[in-house]
Amino acid sequence: QNIHGEIAVTKANISAIEKETLFDFGHIIEPLERADLTLKPWVSALFNLHATDTNEALEDLTQEISPLLAKFSNEIISNEKLFHAIEQVYLNKEKEALSQEQLTVLTETYAHFVRNGAKLKPEAKAKIGEIEQKLSVLSLAFGQVVLTDQNAFSFYTNSKDDLKGLPENIIFQAKEDALNKNKSGGYWFGLA
């Protein structure tokens, strides 16, 4: 399944929550926590890989997907039916016998929606959505610059004086890295 399919599954799950008439933890918050179960691992794996070991194809993919995910996230936050249901559960939390964990999840869910603009007027929500989409692209670009700089940095030395104070395992690894870089008799250090 691709990202569009995973988003469609999540949208269907949220649509089912919107239709719910019982505003309690089990009918609103629990399903919301599970709504993106198939999307989350996919997105996490993609962006973790992008942050640590990217290539041109992966870079292109994340540049395409990041604004799409930002837009989707904003749609969820701006969903008035969904927020109304969450707010009703939050405002009536004393009527339920919630565990401390459930209360924490409820409070954090409600706060997340409020902090991200769920109570704003539609025009302000739209403006936040635009900003989030731009920010998603800029964040990726910045991360790519940092990763490129990390990968570009290296320090090579053949002087043991430069290694004073370093643990033996670091020195050993630097020597191995130098051999892998065809620089025998020295020590190679990189940031990545």
N, C-alpha and C positions, 0 to 999 in steps of 0.2 A: 504494500500500500504506500502511496506517496503522501506528501504533506497535505495536498488538497483533500485527499480521502480522509486523513486523520482529523483535519479541521471539520470536515462534514460530519464525521462521527461525533465529535465534541459538540458541534452545533445541534445535532439531533438530541443528544443527551440534555443539553441546556433547554431546548425546546420542550422536552418532557417535564422539566422542572417548572418552567413557566406555566404549564397547564395545571400544576398541582393546586389543589384548593385547601389542603391542610398545611398550615404554616407552622411546622415544628421541625426540630433538628433532624429527625429521621426522614422527613419528606423533602426537605430543602437542602440542608447543609451537607448531610452525608452523600446524597447523589451529586451535589456540586463538587465535593472532594474527589469523587470518582469520575466526573464528567470527561476529564482529559487524560485518563489513565493510559490510553494508547498513544496519545500525542506527546506527553511529557518525556518518556524515555527516548523517543525519536529525536526530539528537539535537543534534549540534554546531550545525547551522544554526538549529534552534529556540531553543536557549538563547543563542546569539550574538545573534540577532534580539531575543529577550526582553531581553537586557542593554543593548541599544543603542537600540531603537526599538519599545517595546512599546505595546500598546493593550489594551483591556478583553478582547477575544476571545483575544488571545495570552496575556494574564495568566491567564485562566480555563483555557486549555489547559495551560500550564505547571504550574499548581496541581494539575491533574488528573494530569498525566503524571509529575511529579517523584516522588511517592511510589511510583508504579508502577515507575519505573526503579530507585529505591532498593531496593525489595523484590526486583526481579529481580537486581540486583547482589549483594544479600545471598544470594540463592539460589545464585548461582554460587560465591561465596566459601565458602558452607556445604556445597557439593557434595563429599561425602567421596570418592566415586569419582574425581572430577576431580582433587581435591587429591592423592589417593594417586598418581595417574599423574604429576602434575607433580613431586611429591616424589621419585618413583623416578627420573625423568629427572635431577633435580637431584643426588640422592645418587650417581648413577652417571655424572656428567658427564665424569669422567676417561677413561671407556671409549670416549667418542666423540671424534672429531677435529673439535671445534667451532671455528669461527672466533671471533675476539674479539667480533664483533657478535652471533653466536649465543649466546655465553657471557653477554654482557651482557643480552640478552633473557631468557634462562633465569633468570639471577640476579634480575633485576628482577621477573619474573613470580612466581617462588617467594617473594621478599620481600613482594611485594604481597599475596599470599594470606595469608602468615603475619601481616603487620602488620594485616590486616583481620579476623583472628580464625579462620582456617582450622584452627588447632590447638586451639581452645577446645572445651570441652564443649558439647553441644547446648543446654543452658539458657543459657549465656553467649552462644552464637551467636544465639539467639532474641532475647535482650536487646539485643544490638548491632543486630540487624535493626530492632527497634522504635525504637531511638535514631536510626538512619540515616533511617528514614522520617520521623520528627518533624523531624530536622535538615534534610531536603530541603525541607520546607514552610517552616520558619523561615528558611532561607537565601534562598528566593525572596521571602518577605515583606520581609526586610531589604534585599535588592537593589532591590525595588520602592520602598521608602522612600527609599533613596539616589538612585535615578533620578528620582523625583518631586522631591526637593530640588534635584538638579542642574538639572532642567528649569525649576524655579521661580525659581532665582537669576538675577538680571540686574543689570547695572550700566550706567547710562546717564549720559553726561556730554557737555557741549558745550564743556568747557574743555580746551584743548590742554595746559595745565599738568598735568592728570591723566595725560597720555600720555607724559610725559618718560621716556626710557629704553626705550620699547617699540620693537621693530623696525618698519620701514615697512610690511611685509606684514601685520602684526597690526593696525596702525592702519588700513590700507586695508580690511581685512576688517571691522573694527569699524564703519567708516563705511558699508560696503555693508549690513551687518546692520542698522544704524540706519535706512537707507532702506527696507529690507524690512519693518521694524517701523513704517513711516510716521513716523519721527522724523528729519526732515532737519536737517542742520546739526550733527549730533552723532555720538556714537560709542556703540555698544551692545555689551556683553560678556555672554556667558553661559557656563555651564560645559559645556553639552552642545551 
